[in-house]
């Protein structure tokens, strides 16, 4: 039996796999990760809603990394289908930011 955390990880990996062809060779080493919550509270001038994901640009020590925050995503999902859609949307938005294209270019169904 898989845990809720494992199912969430699988959703992120599935979303990443769907977008891998668009990443091309330049971004082939892009990593996809899940963290339970964002690392810090937002600043007073930041949006007060917890972020759902984040793009960490490559450094000399590591590849580009797309992070999806599990707890904020789960809090917004009404059911399992909604959860899968939100995860796919977050991953698509972060990969689009990495590539410098609108999310709709990668997935026309993006909200």
Secondary structure as a PSIPRED ss2 file (coil, helix, strand):
# PSIPRED VFORMAT (PSIPRED V4.0)

   1 X C   1.000  0.000  0.000
   2 X C   1.000  0.000  0.000
   3 X C   1.000  0.000  0.000
   4 X H   0.000  1.000  0.000
   5 X H   0.000  1.000  0.000
   6 X H   0.000  1.000  0.000
   7 X H   0.000  1.000  0.000
   8 X H   0.000  1.000  0.000
   9 X H   0.000  1.000  0.000
  10 X H   0.000  1.000  0.000
  11 X H   0.000  1.000  0.000
  12 X H   0.000  1.000  0.000
  13 X H   0.000  1.000  0.000
  14 X H   0.000  1.000  0.000
  15 X H   0.000  1.000  0.000
  16 X H   0.000  1.000  0.000
  17 X H   0.000  1.000  0.000
  18 X H   0.000  1.000  0.000
  19 X H   0.000  1.000  0.000
  20 X H   0.000  1.000  0.000
  21 X H   0.000  1.000  0.000
  22 X H   0.000  1.000  0.000
  23 X H   0.000  1.000  0.000
  24 X C   1.000  0.000  0.000
  25 X C   1.000  0.000  0.000
  26 X C   1.000  0.000  0.000
  27 X C   1.000  0.000  0.000
  28 X C   1.000  0.000  0.000
  29 X C   1.000  0.000  0.000
  30 X C   1.000  0.000  0.000
  31 X E   0.000  0.000  1.000
  32 X E   0.000  0.000  1.000
  33 X E   0.000  0.000  1.000
  34 X E   0.000  0.000  1.000
  35 X E   0.000  0.000  1.000
  36 X C   1.000  0.000  0.000
  37 X C   1.000  0.000  0.000
  38 X C   1.000  0.000  0.000
  39 X C   1.000  0.000  0.000
  40 X C   1.000  0.000  0.000
  41 X C   1.000  0.000  0.000
  42 X C   1.000  0.000  0.000
  43 X C   1.000  0.000  0.000
  44 X C   1.000  0.000  0.000
  45 X C   1.000  0.000  0.000
  46 X C   1.000  0.000  0.000
  47 X C   1.000  0.000  0.000
  48 X C   1.000  0.000  0.000
  49 X C   1.000  0.000  0.000
  50 X C   1.000  0.000  0.000
  51 X C   1.000  0.000  0.000
  52 X C   1.000  0.000  0.000
  53 X E   0.000  0.000  1.000
  54 X E   0.000  0.000  1.000
  55 X E   0.000  0.000  1.000
  56 X E   0.000  0.000  1.000
  57 X C   1.000  0.000  0.000
  58 X C   1.000  0.000  0.000
  59 X E   0.000  0.000  1.000
  60 X C   1.000  0.000  0.000
  61 X C   1.000  0.000  0.000
  62 X E   0.000  0.000  1.000
  63 X C   1.000  0.000  0.000
  64 X C   1.000  0.000  0.000
  65 X E   0.000  0.000  1.000
  66 X E   0.000  0.000  1.000
  67 X E   0.000  0.000  1.000
  68 X E   0.000  0.000  1.000
  69 X E   0.000  0.000  1.000
  70 X H   0.000  1.000  0.000
  71 X H   0.000  1.000  0.000
  72 X H   0.000  1.000  0.000
  73 X H   0.000  1.000  0.000
  74 X H   0.000  1.000  0.000
  75 X H   0.000  1.000  0.000
  76 X H   0.000  1.000  0.000
  77 X C   1.000  0.000  0.000
  78 X C   1.000  0.000  0.000
  79 X C   1.000  0.000  0.000
  80 X H   0.000  1.000  0.000
  81 X H   0.000  1.000  0.000
  82 X H   0.000  1.000  0.000
  83 X H   0.000  1.000  0.000
  84 X H   0.000  1.000  0.000
  85 X H   0.000  1.000  0.000
  86 X H   0.000  1.000  0.000
  87 X H   0.000  1.000  0.000
  88 X H   0.000  1.000  0.000
  89 X H   0.000  1.000  0.000
  90 X H   0.000  1.000  0.000
  91 X H   0.000  1.000  0.000
  92 X H   0.000  1.000  0.000
  93 X H   0.000  1.000  0.000
  94 X H   0.000  1.000  0.000
  95 X H   0.000  1.000  0.000
  96 X H   0.000  1.000  0.000
  97 X H   0.000  1.000  0.000
  98 X H   0.000  1.000  0.000
  99 X H   0.000  1.000  0.000
 100 X C   1.000  0.000  0.000
 101 X C   1.000  0.000  0.000
 102 X C   1.000  0.000  0.000
 103 X H   0.000  1.000  0.000
 104 X H   0.000  1.000  0.000
 105 X H   0.000  1.000  0.000
 106 X H   0.000  1.000  0.000
 107 X C   1.000  0.000  0.000
 108 X C   1.000  0.000  0.000
 109 X C   1.000  0.000  0.000
 110 X C   1.000  0.000  0.000
 111 X C   1.000  0.000  0.000
